[in-house]
Amino acid sequence: MTHHAELWDAIRHGLPRGRWTSLADVYALVERSVALDPEDCEPQVAGSSVPKWKRNVRNVLQARKGAGDIEWNGAAGYRLPSG
């Protein structure tokens, strides 16, 4: 299972600063930047088609939003603060 620190590193280094990015684009960035293992790709809950890694990305974004490391526009858009 990929650790939250690895997910955050991919987001922090891959997102442009000061520009809103959709959650779908954050997922695409993580998917191409992180070596996801088979456990990451399992459903987040039984019967779900959403993989665990997407839930973990949302958890990372929530935690980092609370810490002020990333901004959220209330409509599935995220932005790393400028400078």
N, C-alpha and C positions, 0 to 999 in steps of 0.2 A: 504494500500500500504506500502510495506517495505521501510524504510528510507535508504538512502545511507550509513549513519553511521553504521547501522546494517549489511549491505552487506560488508562494508569494514572490520568490526570487524571479520566477519566469514572468509574472505580472509586472513587477517593479522594473525589470530590465527591458521588457518588451513593449509596454504601453508608452505612447508618446505623452510627454508632460504637457499639461494645460489644454488638452483636447478631449472632449467627451468621446467615450467608446462604449458601444453597446455590449450588453452581457454576452450576446452571441459571438461578438468579436473577441471578447476576453476568453470565452471557451475555445475558440479557434486558435488563439495564441497559445494557450496552455497545451492544447492537443498537439500542436507542432513543436513545442519547446520542451516538453517533459516526456520522458520515457515511461509511459503508463504501463503498469503491470496488469496481469489478468484480474487480480482482486479489485483494482481501480475500475475495471470495466464491468464488474458485476452490478446488478440492479441495486439502487440505493435501499429499496425495500422489496420484499417479495411481491411479484406481480407488476412491478414498475418497469418502464422502459428507460428510465433515466439512470445513467451509471453513477456509481459512488463518487467518482472524481468530480463530476459537476456539482454535486452537493457540497463536496469539500471546497471547491472553488468559491461557492457562495458563502460558506462559513468563513473562509479566509477574507473575503471582501467585507463581510459584516464586521469581523474583528478589527480589520485595518481601518474601516470607516469609523468605528468607535474610538480608535486611537488617533484619528486625524491624519492617517497616512494616505488615504484615498477619499475622494469626494463622491457622493452619490446624488443624482438629480431627482430621485423619487420615481423615475420612469425607466429603470433598467439601464441607466447610463452611468458610467464610472469615469473618473478623471484623476490622474495624479496631479497634485498641486504643482504649479510652475515654480521653477527655481528652488 
